[in-house]
Amino acid sequence: MNRNVDKLCCVNCFSEIEIQRFIEEFDEIGDCDYCGSEEIYVCEVDEVGEFIQNGIDRYYEDAARMVSYDSAEGGYLLPTMDIHDILLYEQEIFSDVLEDPIQLADDLIPNDGTPYVRRNPYSPESGLEQFKTWKEFGDFIKHSQRFTAFLDTENNAFDETHPRNFFNTLADRIKALLVELYPGMKIYRARIIDGNFELNHKNLTSPPVHETKNNRMSPAGISLFYGGKEEDVCIAEVRPDVGEYVAVAEFEMLKNLKVLDLSVDFDAPKSIFSDDYTFEYEEYFKPFFSHFVSDIAKPIRPADSGVDYIPTQVFAEFIRMYRFKDWDIGNIFSNEIQPPPSTYEVNGLMFKSSLIKDGKNIVLFKGPEISTEQVTSENAAWLLYKGFKKHEITEIKVFHQETKESDEIPTFSERMKEMFTEHDEYYQTP
């Protein structure tokens, strides 16, 4: 029998919205035994305590199972906290209406002294730390070490920030962003018409290697297909001037292609008391990729140094060469010897256009052989060339907003510091 079955707490006792919603779902009106509120949504304290414990278990775990104990020092090798520390100071679930929340805290979940730590306590604090690693990698590969950055040595085997280890960890989590493009879907590619080439399939598909230029996802000498899901995006991305003409070629998918979708929008961080909260996704995946995809899509002007492309070029090449693995989950608990996992490759990347709102760019990892004018059983083309249309550029719009005279443009380091500070409270490590 529950010892607190007759005691009621109410929505006014809590500042945590998910707990308030849980109480409201019982649709019971009464008087609160803790804050004294009358004629308000209430719930038995044991029911609320069980709900809160489920949330705690999503983010924290018993230190005795995960952290070494040093008997000589008389404590665990990482800082720990008890349930009162979590409820009152870490998660701050109680409202100011309660003058002394200790009694309610103890009735919700008795403080038995269990030492809690964050789940996976020895892994990096959060995905934002990984994003910081991405930034550090970019500086490292641009200015310190480039062609040998991925060499494996004894010194970096357990260094999670080393490029080799960082990208392998990234690949394990990135599979959630893989989407498929299906036969029949359309994709477009644009070129400014300058009279130096004939408008035909050969000149509107991926360029020959000797004509390739340094680009966001590939260095000069490596041919990839740069296109978009919309004609307007392709026209904008070639940056034409008023009065110029642009040829927009239409292609149709011939095969199922897997692409990494970096155009996604991520929702706000979820509370650990939400039923939809998943530790790995919320703490590592979402914060890293929400900032990473913004970094990938940021505009790079023609006048910028070619060095600025290098981090995204390396990232694209890693995705292009990496063989993703599919394990047979059905046999994972079998005592039989397991066959090696099946592997597959990713065919391209999709990311937001920096020039057209809601527009999407697509880069496919194949040179001129990517497309064909005629479908035959022998060719291995991914796309069918359907022809082109000419567009005259009649107007270019520039959108802007006035800033205050006192506003100063923050430096890159200041922006990064502000970004991490904004997340310190939510992604705090015990």
C-alpha positions in Angstrom: 0.0 0.0 0.0 1.3 3.5 -0.9 2.2 5.5 2.2 1.1 8.8 0.6 -2.1 7.7 -1.0 -4.2 10.2 0.8 -1.9 13.3 0.2 -2.5 15.5 -2.8 -0.1 17.9 -4.6 -1.2 20.4 -7.3 0.0 22.2 -10.4 0.9 25.2 -8.4 3.6 23.2 -6.5 5.7 22.8 -9.7 7.4 25.0 -12.2 8.1 22.1 -14.6 5.5 22.2 -17.4 5.5 18.5 -18.1 4.7 17.7 -14.4 1.9 20.3 -14.5 0.5 18.6 -17.6 0.7 15.2 -16.0 -1.4 16.4 -13.0 -3.9 18.2 -15.3 -4.5 14.9 -17.3 -6.1 13.4 -14.1 -8.8 16.1 -14.4 -9.3 16.1 -10.6 -10.1 19.4 -8.8 -9.3 19.6 -5.1 -7.3 21.3 -2.3 -3.5 20.9 -2.2 -1.9 19.5 1.0 1.4 21.2 0.4 1.0 24.7 -0.9 -2.6 25.3 0.3 -4.0 26.1 -3.1 -7.8 25.5 -3.3 -10.1 24.3 -6.1 -7.2 23.5 -8.4 -5.9 20.5 -10.4 -4.5 18.0 -7.9 -3.1 14.4 -8.0 -2.0 11.8 -5.5 1.6 12.5 -4.6 2.6 8.9 -5.2 1.4 9.0 -8.8 3.4 12.2 -9.4 6.4 10.7 -7.7 6.4 7.7 -10.0 6.1 10.1 -13.0 9.0 12.2 -11.8 11.2 9.1 -11.1 10.7 8.0 -14.7 12.0 11.3 -15.9 15.0 11.1 -13.5 15.8 7.6 -14.9 15.9 9.0 -18.4 18.9 11.3 -17.6 20.5 10.0 -14.4 21.7 6.7 -13.2 23.1 5.1 -10.0 26.8 6.0 -9.7 27.5 2.6 -8.1 26.9 1.0 -11.5 28.9 3.4 -13.6 31.6 5.2 -11.6 34.6 3.7 -9.8 34.8 4.1 -6.0 38.1 5.0 -4.3 38.0 3.6 -0.8 41.2 5.4 0.1 39.7 8.8 -0.8 36.3 7.7 0.6 34.2 8.6 -2.5 33.4 8.2 -6.1 35.8 9.4 -8.8 33.2 11.7 -10.2 30.9 14.2 -8.4 27.5 12.7 -7.4 24.2 14.0 -6.1 21.2 12.7 -4.3 17.6 12.9 -5.3 17.1 16.2 -3.4 20.0 17.8 -5.2 18.5 16.8 -8.5 14.9 17.9 -7.8 15.7 21.1 -6.0 18.9 22.4 -7.6 19.6 20.6 -10.9 16.1 20.3 -12.4 14.5 23.0 -10.1 11.0 21.4 -10.5 9.3 23.2 -7.6 7.6 26.6 -7.8 8.1 29.6 -5.5 4.7 29.0 -4.1 6.2 26.3 -1.8 8.0 28.0 1.1 9.8 24.7 1.9 9.7 22.0 -0.8 11.7 19.5 1.2 8.6 17.7 2.6 7.0 17.4 -0.9 10.3 16.3 -2.4 10.7 13.5 0.2 7.0 12.4 -0.3 7.5 12.3 -4.0 10.8 10.2 -3.9 12.2 9.4 -0.5 15.9 10.4 -0.3 17.6 7.0 0.3 21.0 8.4 -0.3 21.4 6.9 -3.8 24.4 8.6 -5.5 23.3 9.8 -8.9 25.4 10.8 -11.9 24.5 11.8 -15.5 24.0 8.8 -17.8 27.2 7.9 -19.7 29.2 10.0 -17.3 32.5 9.4 -19.0 31.4 10.5 -22.5 31.6 14.2 -23.6 29.1 16.5 -21.9 26.8 17.0 -24.8 26.5 17.3 -28.5 27.6 20.9 -28.2 31.0 19.7 -27.0 31.1 17.7 -30.3 30.2 20.8 -32.2 33.1 22.5 -30.5 35.3 19.6 -31.6 34.1 20.1 -35.2 35.1 23.7 -35.0 38.5 22.8 -33.6 38.9 20.1 -36.3 38.1 22.8 -39.0 40.9 25.1 -37.6 43.3 22.1 -37.3 42.8 20.8 -40.8 42.9 24.3 -42.4 46.0 25.6 -40.6 47.9 22.7 -39.0 47.6 19.3 -40.6 45.6 18.3 -43.6 46.6 15.2 -45.6 47.7 13.1 -42.7 45.0 14.2 -40.2 43.3 10.8 -40.2 46.4 8.7 -39.7 45.9 6.3 -36.8 48.6 6.3 -34.1 49.0 4.8 -30.7 48.6 8.3 -29.2 45.2 8.9 -30.5 43.5 5.5 -30.1 41.3 6.7 -27.2 41.2 10.4 -28.0 37.5 11.2 -29.0 38.5 14.6 -30.4 41.0 13.1 -32.9 39.6 13.4 -36.5 39.5 9.6 -37.1 37.7 8.9 -33.9 35.4 11.9 -34.0 34.2 11.1 -37.6 33.6 7.4 -36.7 31.5 8.4 -33.8 29.7 10.9 -36.0 28.9 8.2 -38.5 27.2 6.0 -35.9 24.8 8.9 -35.0 24.3 10.3 -38.5 22.3 7.4 -39.8 19.1 9.0 -38.4 19.5 11.7 -41.0 19.6 9.4 -44.0 16.7 9.7 -46.4 15.9 8.1 -49.8 15.4 9.7 -53.2 13.1 7.6 -55.3 12.9 6.9 -59.1 10.8 9.6 -60.8 11.8 12.4 -58.5 13.1 15.6 -60.2 16.4 17.4 -59.5 17.7 20.5 -61.3 21.1 21.9 -62.2 21.9 25.4 -63.5 24.6 27.2 -65.4 25.0 30.8 -66.5 24.9 31.0 -70.3 28.1 32.8 -71.5 28.5 31.6 -75.0 31.6 29.5 -74.3 29.8 26.2 -74.3 26.9 24.5 -76.1 23.7 23.9 -74.2 23.5 20.1 -74.1 23.5 17.2 -71.7 27.3 17.0 -71.6 27.7 20.6 -70.4 24.8 20.6 -68.0 25.5 17.5 -66.0 28.5 17.0 -63.6 31.6 18.6 -65.1 34.6 16.7 -66.4 37.4 16.5 -63.9 39.6 19.0 -65.7 36.9 21.7 -65.5 36.0 21.3 -61.8 36.6 24.1 -59.4 37.0 24.4 -55.7 33.6 24.1 -54.2 31.8 23.7 -50.9 31.8 19.8 -50.9 34.7 19.0 -53.3 38.1 20.3 -54.2 39.2 21.1 -57.7 39.8 17.9 -59.7 36.9 15.9 -58.1 33.6 16.0 -60.0 30.3 15.9 -58.1 26.8 16.8 -59.2 25.7 20.1 -57.6 21.9 20.6 -58.0 18.8 21.5 -56.1 15.2 20.3 -55.5 13.8 23.5 -57.0 14.7 25.5 -60.1 14.7 28.8 -58.2 17.4 27.4 -55.8 19.7 26.4 -58.7 19.3 29.8 -60.4 20.1 31.7 -57.2 23.1 29.5 -56.3 25.0 30.4 -59.6 24.6 34.1 -58.6 23.7 35.6 -61.9 23.5 39.4 -62.6 20.5 41.2 -64.0 20.4 40.7 -67.8 22.2 37.4 -67.8 20.6 34.1 -68.9 20.7 30.9 -67.0 20.1 27.4 -68.3 18.3 25.1 -65.9 18.5 21.4 -66.7 16.0 18.9 -65.5 17.0 15.4 -64.3 14.9 12.5 -63.2 16.0 9.9 -60.6 16.5 6.4 -62.1 17.6 4.7 -58.9 16.9 4.7 -55.2 19.6 6.9 -53.7 20.5 7.4 -50.1 21.4 11.0 -49.1 22.3 12.6 -45.8 19.6 15.2 -45.2 21.2 18.2 -43.5 18.3 20.4 -44.3 16.2 19.3 -41.3 14.9 21.7 -38.7 15.4 20.5 -35.1 12.8 21.2 -32.4 13.6 22.8 -29.0 15.3 20.7 -26.3 12.8 18.4 -24.6 12.4 18.1 -20.8 13.6 14.9 -19.3 10.0 14.6 -17.9 8.6 14.4 -21.5 7.6 10.9 -22.7 9.3 11.7 -26.0 12.7 12.4 -24.3 15.5 10.1 -25.4 18.9 10.7 -23.8 21.1 9.9 -26.8 19.0 12.0 -29.2 18.5 15.0 -27.0 21.9 15.2 -25.4 24.2 14.3 -28.3 22.5 14.1 -31.6 20.2 17.1 -31.6 22.5 19.8 -30.2 25.4 18.8 -32.4 23.5 18.5 -35.7 21.3 21.6 -35.1 24.4 23.7 -35.0 26.4 21.6 -37.5 23.8 21.8 -40.3 23.7 25.6 -39.8 27.5 25.7 -40.2 27.4 23.5 -43.3 24.8 25.8 -45.0 26.3 29.2 -44.2 27.1 31.2 -47.3 30.6 31.4 -48.6 31.2 34.3 -50.9 33.3 34.0 -54.0 35.9 36.4 -52.5 36.4 34.1 -49.5 39.5 32.0 -49.2 39.4 28.5 -50.6 40.7 27.3 -47.3 37.2 27.9 -45.8 35.9 25.0 -47.9 38.3 22.4 -46.6 36.3 21.2 -43.5 33.1 20.6 -45.4 35.1 19.0 -48.3 36.7 16.6 -45.8 33.3 15.9 -44.3 31.7 15.2 -47.7 34.6 12.9 -48.6 34.3 11.0 -45.4 30.6 10.4 -46.0 31.3 9.4 -49.6 33.9 6.8 -48.7 32.4 5.5 -45.4 30.6 2.2 -45.5 27.6 2.4 -43.2 26.7 -0.9 -41.4 23.3 -2.6 -40.9 23.3 -5.2 -38.2 20.8 -8.1 -38.1 19.0 -7.0 -35.0 16.9 -10.2 -35.1 19.9 -12.4 -34.4 21.8 -10.1 -32.1 21.0 -12.2 -29.0 21.6 -15.5 -30.7 24.4 -17.8 -29.4 25.3 -18.6 -33.0 28.2 -17.0 -34.8 26.9 -13.9 -36.4 27.6 -13.0 -40.1 29.3 -9.7 -40.7 26.8 -6.8 -41.1 25.7 -5.7 -44.5 27.1 -2.4 -45.6 25.9 0.4 -47.9 27.2 3.7 -49.2 25.6 7.2 -49.1 25.1 8.7 -52.5 25.0 12.4 -51.5 24.1 15.3 -49.2 21.2 17.6 -49.0 21.4 20.9 -47.2 19.6 24.2 -46.9 20.1 27.0 -49.5 21.6 30.1 -47.9 20.0 32.2 -50.7 16.4 30.9 -51.0 14.1 30.4 -48.0 13.2 26.7 -47.6 15.2 25.9 -50.6 17.4 22.7 -50.7 20.7 22.0 -52.4 21.6 18.5 -53.3 25.2 17.2 -54.0 25.5 13.7 -55.5 28.8 11.8 -55.3 29.3 11.0 -59.0 31.0 12.7 -62.0 29.8 13.0 -65.6 28.7 9.4 -65.7 25.9 10.2 -63.2 23.4 10.9 -65.9 22.3 9.6 -69.3 20.1 10.7 -72.2 18.9 7.2 -72.9 18.0 4.4 -70.4 19.7 1.1 -71.3 20.3 -2.0 -69.3 24.1 -1.5 -69.5 24.5 2.0 -68.0 24.8 2.6 -64.3 23.6 6.2 -64.4 21.7 7.6 -61.5 19.8 10.3 -63.4 18.0 10.7 -66.7 18.6 14.0 -68.5 15.2 15.5 -69.6 16.3 18.7 -71.2 16.7 22.4 -70.2 14.9 25.7 -70.0 16.4 29.2 -70.5 15.7 31.9 -67.8 16.4 35.6 -68.1 17.4 37.4 -64.9 15.2 40.4 -64.7 15.4 41.4 -61.0 17.6 40.6 -58.0 16.1 41.4 -54.5 18.2 42.2 -51.5 16.6 41.8 -48.1 18.0 43.7 -45.1 17.2 45.1 -41.7 18.6 48.1 -39.9 20.7 47.6 -36.8 21.1 50.0 -34.0 24.0 52.3 -34.2 25.3 51.0 -30.9 25.2 47.4 -32.1 28.6 45.9 -32.7 29.1 42.9 -35.0 30.3 40.1 -32.7 33.5 38.3 -33.5 33.4 34.5 -34.3 34.8 33.7 -30.8 32.2 35.9 -29.2 29.4 34.2 -31.1 30.7 30.7 -30.1 31.0 31.8 -26.5 27.4 33.1 -26.5 26.1 30.0 -28.1 27.6 27.6 -25.5 26.6 29.9 -22.6 23.0 29.8 -23.8 23.0 26.0 -23.4 25.0 25.7 -20.2 21.9 25.5 -18.0 20.1 22.8 -20.0 23.2 20.7 -20.8 24.8 21.0 -17.4 26.8 18.0 -16.2 26.6 16.9 -12.5 
